[in-house]
Amino acid sequence: MKVRFNEDKEIVRQVQEGLKAKGGYCPCRLEKTPDTKCICKEFRDQIADPEFEGYCHCMLYYKEK
């Protein structure tokens, strides 16, 4: 398993700016909870699934098998 940044540098820049503006919480989510702190719970759960391959919700990270 490997987790990497999105290959699109503009998406990475925009999401990182959003994270900075929201104090590390996912810029794609309205609520600020422990589950939406980057790396969010949704993606941590996806990472734990050996069959999952794809992007996190905000497209910052990509998990390869």
N, C-alpha and C positions, 0 to 999 in steps of 0.2 A: 504494500500500500504506500502511496505517495500523495501528499497534499501540497499543492503549489498555488501560486497566484495565477489569476486569469492572464492569458497571454496578451490581452488587449490592455495596453498601458494606460489608455485614457479612462477605461472603466476602473482600473485599479486606483488611479489618481482621484477620480470623483468619489469613489466609495471611501477612500482613506480620508479625504476632506470631510465627508459626512460623518465618519467615525470621530474625527477630531472635534467637529462642531457639537456632536452629541455625547462627548465624554466617553467614547468607546462602545456606545450602544449602537446596534444596527441602524443605519440611516433609513432603512426600508420599513422599519416598524415604528408605530406610534408610541407604544408603551416602553418604558424603561424599567426592565425587570432583570433579575439574574439570568433568565432564559434568553434575553435579547442582547446580552453583553457578548461582544465578538471574542472568540468564535462562539456563535449562538448554539443553544441546546439542540435546535433542529439539525444543524450540520454535524454536531458532535454525535448525535444519534445516527445520522446517515453514515458518518465515518466508521462507526462501529459495525455497520452492516457490510460483511465481506462482498456482497453482491452489488452494492451501490457503486456507481461511477457517475460523476457529474459535478455540477456547480452548486455552491451554497445559494441560499435564497437571494442574496444581493449580488451574486456573481463575482465576488472578490476571490474566492478560493475554488479550486477544482480538485476533486479526489480521483486519482487513478487507481485502478485495481492492481 
